[in-house]
Amino acid sequence: MKPTHLTLICHARTEAQRVGRFAQDDEPLRDPPSVLAQLSTTARCLTAPEHRTRQTAEGLAATVENGLRDCDLGSWKGMALKQLDEQQLQAWLSDPYATPHGGESIAALCQRVAHWMDSGLGEGEWVAITHPFVIRAAMLHGLGAPFEAFHRIDVPPLARVRLSHYGQWRVVLA
């Protein structure tokens, strides 16, 4: 058995991130970067299906992978944080099973990402362009941390997280 190495890269900055609102599914980037020069040429590349991740992966031979899709925030898509009902927002921040927006819970997102990591990748080197929420979920899975730790991780645009799997997932610091 050979190890699996997974580098997750957060998509580039969007206008939604700049102004403090949740993204729409087709949210474009403010300034599309080129990540091609910084990546291993032997790695297999994946990207989430949303426009902002595909733009970030532009120039790579990346395959769209539905398992990397962003968290479904239901009725909160496109809304600024300051527009949300304070009680609903607090419920969502404190309870990983809460879905006041009618979309996907943090717990469901974490379970989906863990399932993808455990069954969707083969051995070898992988690079995946995805979203801050997906990267947080992957880190929790790699660390075996509880869902309640989800909102304690910040993932800025173009951040990279490396994980490896050889019998179990590990977070790799470089």
VOPAGU-2260 file (C-alpha; in pm, 1 decimal, decimal comma):
REM VOPAGU-2260
SITE   aa  ch    i         X         Y         Z
SITE  MET   A    0       0,0       0,0       0,0
SITE  LYS   A    1     134,0     340,7    -103,5
SITE  PRO   A    2      40,3     667,0      70,3
SITE  THR   A    3    -204,3     928,4     -51,1
SITE  HIS   A    4     -91,7    1290,5     -40,5
SITE  LEU   A    5    -360,3    1556,5     -71,6
SITE  THR   A    6    -295,8    1928,8    -100,2
SITE  LEU   A    7    -609,7    2137,5     -64,6
SITE  ILE   A    8    -594,2    2491,8    -201,6
SITE  CYS   A    9    -858,3    2750,0    -121,9
SITE  HIS   A   10    -998,7    2939,4    -418,1
SITE  ALA   A   11    -881,5    3295,9    -477,9
SITE  ARG   A   12   -1056,2    3594,6    -319,8
SITE  THR   A   13   -1411,4    3679,0    -422,4
SITE  GLU   A   14   -1606,3    3999,6    -380,1
SITE  ALA   A   15   -1828,3    3816,2    -129,0
SITE  GLN   A   16   -1526,6    3750,0      93,2
SITE  ARG   A   17   -1414,9    4111,2      62,9
SITE  VAL   A   18   -1748,5    4253,7     177,6
SITE  GLY   A   19   -1842,8    3984,2     432,8
SITE  ARG   A   20   -2125,4    3795,1     269,1
SITE  PHE   A   21   -2189,0    3433,2     174,4
SITE  ALA   A   22   -2113,0    3351,0    -188,1
SITE  GLN   A   23   -2355,0    3262,5    -463,7
SITE  ASP   A   24   -2290,8    2932,5    -643,2
SITE  ASP   A   25   -2155,7    3112,2    -951,4
SITE  GLU   A   26   -1956,1    3376,4    -760,8
SITE  PRO   A   27   -1664,2    3494,2    -980,4
SITE  LEU   A   28   -1319,0    3585,5    -855,4
SITE  ARG   A   29   -1204,9    3943,3    -813,7
SITE  ASP   A   30    -856,8    3876,8    -955,9
SITE  PRO   A   31    -813,2    3525,4   -1096,6
SITE  PRO   A   32    -463,9    3398,5   -1007,1
SITE  SER   A   33    -249,6    3141,4   -1174,8
SITE  VAL   A   34    -162,0    2859,3    -937,2
SITE  LEU   A   35     -13,4    2647,1   -1215,6
SITE  ALA   A   36     349,4    2749,0   -1158,5
SITE  GLN   A   37     339,3    2647,4    -793,0
SITE  LEU   A   38     204,4    2293,7    -832,8
SITE  SER   A   39     365,6    1955,8    -876,7
SITE  THR   A   40     346,7    1839,4   -1236,4
SITE  THR   A   41     292,6    1480,0   -1124,4
SITE  ALA   A   42      -9,7    1550,9    -905,6
SITE  ARG   A   43    -359,7    1472,4   -1025,8
SITE  CYS   A   44    -568,9    1788,8   -1004,0
SITE  LEU   A   45    -929,7    1823,8    -895,4
SITE  THR   A   46   -1155,4    2123,8    -856,0
SITE  ALA   A   47   -1491,2    2187,3    -696,0
SITE  PRO   A   48   -1770,3    2255,8    -947,8
SITE  GLU   A   49   -1833,6    2621,6    -856,1
SITE  HIS   A   50   -1716,5    2898,2   -1090,4
SITE  ARG   A   51   -1471,3    3051,7    -839,9
SITE  THR   A   52   -1282,7    2723,6    -793,6
SITE  ARG   A   53   -1270,9    2648,3   -1165,5
SITE  GLN   A   54   -1134,8    3000,4   -1226,7
SITE  THR   A   55    -865,1    2945,3    -962,6
SITE  ALA   A   56    -772,2    2615,0   -1129,1
SITE  GLU   A   57    -755,6    2773,2   -1475,2
SITE  GLY   A   58    -455,9    2643,3   -1667,7
SITE  LEU   A   59    -451,0    2312,9   -1480,9
SITE  ALA   A   60    -578,3    1986,8   -1622,1
SITE  ALA   A   61    -826,1    1969,2   -1334,2
SITE  THR   A   62   -1121,0    1734,1   -1315,8
SITE  VAL   A   63   -1440,9    1867,3   -1157,9
SITE  GLU   A   64   -1515,2    1669,1    -842,5
SITE  ASN   A   65   -1861,0    1707,9    -689,7
SITE  GLY   A   66   -1733,6    1587,6    -349,5
SITE  LEU   A   67   -1541,5    1915,4    -320,3
SITE  ARG   A   68   -1850,0    2134,9    -365,3
SITE  ASP   A   69   -1911,9    2413,5    -117,2
SITE  CYS   A   70   -2148,1    2388,8     177,1
SITE  ASP   A   71   -2510,3    2447,1      75,1
SITE  LEU   A   72   -2609,8    2753,7     276,3
SITE  GLY   A   73   -2968,5    2750,2     151,3
SITE  SER   A   74   -3146,9    3083,4     193,1
SITE  TRP   A   75   -2828,1    3251,1     318,0
SITE  LYS   A   76   -2655,8    3236,7     -21,5
SITE  GLY   A   77   -2553,6    3587,4    -123,1
SITE  MET   A   78   -2649,4    3740,7     213,1
SITE  ALA   A   79   -2421,4    3959,3     423,9
SITE  LEU   A   80   -2354,7    3835,7     776,1
SITE  LYS   A   81   -2503,3    4157,0     917,9
SITE  GLN   A   82   -2833,3    4079,3     738,7
SITE  LEU   A   83   -2882,8    3747,5     918,9
SITE  ASP   A   84   -3108,5    3696,3    1217,1
SITE  GLU   A   85   -2876,0    3704,8    1520,3
SITE  GLN   A   86   -3040,3    3407,3    1694,3
SITE  GLN   A   87   -3026,9    3193,3    1380,8
SITE  LEU   A   88   -2663,1    3286,6    1322,6
SITE  GLN   A   89   -2572,7    3200,6    1683,5
SITE  ALA   A   90   -2755,5    2867,2    1656,6
SITE  TRP   A   91   -2559,8    2786,8    1340,1
SITE  LEU   A   92   -2227,8    2889,1    1497,3
SITE  SER   A   93   -2283,5    2689,0    1815,8
SITE  ASP   A   94   -2460,3    2375,3    1688,1
SITE  PRO   A   95   -2293,8    2184,0    1401,4
SITE  TYR   A   96   -2625,6    2008,7    1328,8
SITE  ALA   A   97   -2824,7    2334,5    1293,2
SITE  THR   A   98   -2966,5    2434,6     954,3
SITE  PRO   A   99   -3147,5    2766,1    1007,8
SITE  HIS   A  100   -3076,2    2849,0     641,3
SITE  GLY   A  101   -3248,0    2531,5     518,2
SITE  GLY   A  102   -2930,7    2399,3     357,3
SITE  GLU   A  103   -2654,5    2164,5     467,5
SITE  SER   A  104   -2541,0    2150,2     831,1
SITE  ILE   A  105   -2175,2    2175,1     925,6
SITE  ALA   A  106   -2195,5    1816,3    1054,3
SITE  ALA   A  107   -2336,8    1696,0     720,3
SITE  LEU   A  108   -2064,3    1885,4     532,2
SITE  CYS   A  109   -1793,1    1730,9     752,1
SITE  GLN   A  110   -1937,1    1382,4     702,8
SITE  ARG   A  111   -1958,7    1434,4     326,4
SITE  VAL   A  112   -1597,4    1553,7     303,3
SITE  ALA   A  113   -1472,9    1270,1     527,7
SITE  HIS   A  114   -1651,8    1016,4     307,0
SITE  TRP   A  115   -1497,5    1172,2      -4,7
SITE  MET   A  116   -1149,2    1166,2     150,3
SITE  ASP   A  117   -1183,5     804,4     260,6
SITE  SER   A  118   -1335,3     666,7     -59,9
SITE  GLY   A  119   -1283,3     918,4    -340,8
SITE  LEU   A  120    -904,3     924,4    -364,3
SITE  GLY   A  121    -651,1     665,5    -465,1
SITE  GLU   A  122    -284,4     643,2    -384,9
SITE  GLY   A  123     -43,7     907,9    -504,0
SITE  GLU   A  124     -28,1    1284,3    -522,6
SITE  TRP   A  125    -347,3    1492,3    -542,6
SITE  VAL   A  126    -416,6    1866,9    -556,8
SITE  ALA   A  127    -769,3    1996,5    -504,5
SITE  ILE   A  128    -895,9    2352,4    -548,3
SITE  THR   A  129   -1192,6    2398,9    -318,3
SITE  HIS   A  130   -1360,0    2617,9     -54,4
SITE  PRO   A  131   -1274,7    2733,9     298,2
SITE  PHE   A  132   -1557,5    2524,7     449,8
SITE  VAL   A  133   -1442,7    2208,8     269,6
SITE  ILE   A  134   -1084,4    2263,9     383,4
SITE  ARG   A  135   -1200,3    2312,9     742,8
SITE  ALA   A  136   -1397,4    1987,5     722,6
SITE  ALA   A  137   -1095,5    1802,5     579,7
SITE  MET   A  138    -873,0    1933,1     858,4
SITE  LEU   A  139   -1120,6    1817,7    1123,5
SITE  HIS   A  140   -1128,1    1473,1     964,8
SITE  GLY   A  141    -748,9    1458,8     942,0
SITE  LEU   A  142    -713,4    1554,1    1307,3
SITE  GLY   A  143   -1006,9    1348,3    1433,6
SITE  ALA   A  144   -1139,7    1671,3    1584,5
SITE  PRO   A  145   -1504,8    1727,5    1677,7
SITE  PHE   A  146   -1743,4    1917,1    1449,6
SITE  GLU   A  147   -1765,4    2188,9    1717,4
SITE  ALA   A  148   -1409,8    2297,9    1625,4
SITE  PHE   A  149   -1516,6    2389,1    1269,2
SITE  HIS   A  150   -1559,7    2763,9    1327,3
SITE  ARG   A  151   -1219,6    2786,6    1501,2
SITE  ILE   A  152   -1027,8    2746,8    1175,3
SITE  ASP   A  153    -964,8    3036,4     937,6
SITE  VAL   A  154    -888,2    2957,7     573,7
SITE  PRO   A  155    -789,3    3265,6     373,0
SITE  PRO   A  156    -792,8    3279,9      -7,0
SITE  LEU   A  157    -522,7    3064,8    -171,3
SITE  ALA   A  158    -432,7    2897,8     161,4
SITE  ARG   A  159    -289,7    2546,8     131,7
SITE  VAL   A  160    -333,6    2249,6     360,7
SITE  ARG   A  161    -149,4    1924,2     308,3
SITE  LEU   A  162    -277,7    1591,4     434,4
SITE  SER   A  163    -139,6    1243,0     395,7
SITE  HIS   A  164    -297,1     901,4     435,5
SITE  TYR   A  165    -117,8     580,1     515,4
SITE  GLY   A  166    -354,9     384,9     735,9
SITE  GLN   A  167    -498,9     707,5     876,0
SITE  TRP   A  168    -518,8    1071,6     777,0
SITE  ARG   A  169    -260,9    1315,3     910,1
SITE  VAL   A  170    -223,5    1691,4     872,6
SITE  VAL   A  171     122,7    1768,0     734,7
SITE  LEU   A  172     295,9    2093,8     827,2
SITE  ALA   A  173     560,1    2211,5     583,3
